[in-house]
Amino acid sequence: MMEEEKKSSLIAWVKRLGFAGFLFFLVKGLVWLAVFFFTGNEIFKSCN
């Protein structure tokens, strides 16, 4: 019985970690896209 509880709590912890990791990398990717977009926008603005 204790082993089942340990296993289910471990699975729940891994799922939370996976969700947090997904959100972290999603936000990180969006920030990098914004950095490249605004940097490129400033660079190409001077070409006109």
N, C-alpha and C positions, 0 to 999 in steps of 0.2 A: 504494500500500500504506500509506504513512504517513497519507494523508488518511482512509482507512477507520479506522485506529487512533484518530486524533483524534476522528472522528465518534462512534465507539463509546464512547470515554472521556467525551465530552461528554454523550452520552445517559445514561450511567451516573451522571454527576454530577447531571444534571437530575432523574433518578429519585430519587436520595438526597435532594436538596433538596426535592423534592415530598413525600417521605415525612416528612422532618423538619418541613416546614411543616404537614402534616396533623396530626402529633402535637402540635406547638406550639399550633395553634388548637383542637384537641380538649381539651387540658389547660386552656387559657385559658378556653374555654367552660364547662368543668366547674367551674372555680374561681369564675367569675362566678355560675353557678347556685347554688353553695354559699353565696356571699356574700349573694345576694338571699334565699335560703331562710332562712338564719339571722337576717338582719336583719329580714325580715318576721315570722319566728317571734317575735322579741323584741318587735316593735312590737305585734303582735296579742295577745301574752300579757298585756299591760297592759290590754287592753279587757275582760277578764273580771272 
